[in-house]
Amino acid sequence: MTNTKAPSSAASLGLLVLRFVVGAIFAAHGAQKIFEYTIPGTIGSFADMGVPLAEIAAPVVAFVELIGGILLILGLLTRPVGIILAIDMVVALILVHLPAGLWVGEGGYEFVAVLGVAALALALTGAGRFSIDGAFLRGRAPAWLS
């Protein structure tokens, strides 16, 4: 059975807060890889961590995180973007962070696990009413405009 009922205002507000925070973190990490570390620096870092095909993976990950984070904030294409970002975090967890254990202070996977699960939760729930997805893809105006 499909749930066709729109999420409540409270649930949509919760999704907005989640999208904004998770999207901002992803966008910041993507921007850091592009503008602070630079793409060549990120490629070197990925290669040092043993990421296969670092020359391809580094720019793809950087732009996926930057653009995906912005799209999450806007609530645009939330479900597919959530899946892509969740996959990004699963790969980071497996390739880089898993051997270091749980704690992020020791290079562990707790942070990427939380980001990945949050992105997956958004992929499963959608963006909620307070989003571009909610306003246009379902043909409804956001609640703050009505």
C-alpha positions in Angstrom: 0.0 0.0 0.0 1.3 3.5 -0.9 1.1 6.4 1.5 -0.4 9.3 -0.5 -1.0 11.5 2.5 1.3 14.5 2.6 3.6 14.7 5.7 2.4 16.9 8.6 3.8 20.3 9.1 5.8 19.1 12.1 7.3 16.2 10.1 8.1 18.5 7.2 9.8 21.0 9.5 11.9 18.1 10.9 12.8 17.1 7.4 13.7 20.7 6.6 16.0 20.9 9.6 17.6 17.5 8.7 18.0 18.5 5.1 19.6 21.9 5.9 22.1 20.5 8.4 23.1 17.4 6.5 23.1 19.3 3.2 25.3 22.0 4.6 27.8 19.5 6.0 28.0 17.7 2.6 28.3 21.0 0.7 31.1 22.2 3.1 33.0 19.0 2.6 32.7 19.1 -1.2 33.8 22.8 -1.2 36.7 21.9 1.0 37.8 19.2 -1.4 37.5 21.6 -4.4 38.6 25.0 -3.1 40.8 24.4 0.0 42.5 21.1 -0.7 42.1 21.6 -4.5 41.2 18.7 -6.8 44.9 17.8 -7.3 45.4 17.8 -3.5 42.2 15.7 -3.0 43.4 13.2 -5.6 46.7 12.9 -3.7 44.9 12.4 -0.5 42.6 9.8 -1.9 45.6 8.0 -3.4 47.4 8.1 -0.1 44.3 6.5 1.6 44.2 3.7 -1.0 41.1 4.8 -2.8 41.1 3.1 -6.2 41.1 5.3 -9.3 41.7 8.4 -7.2 42.1 10.6 -10.3 38.4 9.9 -11.1 37.0 9.3 -7.6 38.3 12.5 -6.0 36.6 15.0 -8.4 33.5 12.9 -8.6 33.2 12.8 -4.8 34.0 16.5 -4.4 31.3 17.6 -6.8 28.8 15.1 -5.7 29.1 16.3 -2.1 29.1 20.0 -3.0 26.2 19.9 -5.5 24.3 17.1 -3.6 24.5 19.1 -0.4 23.1 22.2 -2.0 20.3 20.1 -3.6 19.5 18.7 -0.2 19.3 22.1 1.4 16.9 23.2 -1.4 14.9 20.0 -1.2 15.4 19.3 -5.0 15.7 15.8 -6.2 16.0 14.7 -2.6 15.4 11.0 -3.0 18.0 10.3 -5.7 20.5 12.7 -4.2 20.0 11.0 -0.8 20.8 7.6 -2.3 23.9 8.9 -4.1 25.2 10.6 -0.9 24.5 7.5 1.2 26.5 5.4 -1.3 29.3 8.0 -1.1 29.4 7.5 2.7 29.2 3.7 2.5 32.2 3.7 0.2 34.1 6.1 2.4 33.3 3.9 5.4 34.5 0.7 3.8 37.5 2.0 2.0 38.9 4.5 4.5 37.3 4.6 8.0 36.3 1.0 8.9 39.8 -0.2 9.8 40.1 2.7 12.3 37.1 1.6 14.3 34.2 3.6 15.5 35.6 6.9 16.9 36.1 9.8 14.5 38.9 11.2 16.6 40.9 8.1 15.6 39.8 8.2 12.0 36.9 6.0 12.6 33.5 5.7 10.8 31.0 7.3 13.3 30.7 10.6 11.3 30.4 9.0 7.9 27.9 6.5 9.3 25.7 9.2 10.7 25.9 11.2 7.4 25.2 8.1 5.3 22.2 7.1 7.4 20.8 10.6 7.4 21.1 10.8 3.6 19.4 7.4 3.3 16.6 8.5 5.6 16.0 11.5 3.4 16.0 9.2 0.3 13.4 7.0 2.0 11.2 9.9 3.3 11.6 12.5 0.7 12.0 16.2 1.3 8.7 17.1 2.9 6.4 20.0 2.2 9.0 22.7 2.8 11.0 22.0 -0.3 11.2 22.5 -4.0 10.3 18.8 -4.4 7.2 19.4 -2.3 6.2 22.6 -4.1 6.7 21.7 -7.7 7.2 18.0 -8.2 3.8 17.3 -6.6 2.2 20.4 -7.9 1.6 22.0 -4.5 2.8 25.3 -3.2 4.8 25.3 0.0 2.8 25.9 3.2 4.4 29.3 3.8 3.0 30.6 0.5 -0.6 29.5 1.1 
